[in-house]
Amino acid sequence: MATANADKLEPLGIGFGVLLVLVGLATIVGTPWAHKSGGALLMVGQAFGAVAAIAIGAGLAWLARE
């Protein structure tokens, strides 16, 4: 009976959440602040976007799991 009410999109939500976390980590490891051609504001924006992607991905995976 528990499988009849199971969310069939749960693995998809967890997968996309993990993907977002990995993309955010890869962006941080790629050191976006090391490139000087875009300016300081662009580097800060990339770092903030990477952290936001990690947070959104973790939240999505947690929400899909609940």
Beta strands, then each sheet from edge to edge (+ up, - down):
end
